[in-house]
Amino acid sequence: MAIVPLKEPSRLHARATDNLRFIRQTMENAGSFTAVPGWGGVLMGITALFAAVVAAQQPTAAGWLLTWLAEAGLALLIGLVEIIRKTLAATMPLLAGPARKFTLSLLPPLFVGALLTLLFYRSGLIGLVPGMWLLLYGTAVVTGGAFSVRIIPAMGLCFMALGTVALFCPYSWGDWFMAAGFGGLQVLFGIIIARRYGG
């Protein structure tokens, strides 16, 4: 009677470990929106720095606000184009799973920011807009970042901290805070995201 050798336990263990690693990575990827645009964030930051220079030269509150609203629209366009590009390149679903959760979590604070901007402008409280925008953008990034990679909520917290400081500083510093947040922080985190998460 021939004796059939059993498979080596070390080979079975290695195969089981590989299978568990694959399952863990698949679950993590399924739960995270990774198409946050790094280089797109850098470009948004650069345009915000230019907007800060232009806004600081506006003689009226309306001109100042229009400058920053134009920049917000441009940043939104850049962000959407880059998210779509990165999502398609990674063959990920654009409006399903983590991407949908990311978007739905991001939108409410931005909507509140739009309403408060109108209210502050009509009430003559335009000096509060920079702190409020930084706070609510940071809130949007933190809530959306719950469905994304770890660096995204950290970026949102930095925006929230900067916005908090801006609320208690002289209104004349508003453009500096906007440049530091929407310009500097956006460029810094955009570079980190691009290097760690591919573009």
Buried (B, 14 or more C-beta within 10 A) or exposed (E): EEEEEEEEEEEEEEEEEEEEEEEEEEEEEEEBBBBBBBBBBBBBBBBBBBBBEBBBEBEEBEEBBEBBEBBBEBBEEBBEEBBEBBBEEEEBEEEEBBBBBBBEBBEBBBEBBBEBBEEBBEEEBBBBBBBBBBBBBBBBBBBBBBBBBEBBBBBBBBBBBBBEBBBEBEBEBBBBBBBBBBBBBBBBBBBBBBEEBEB
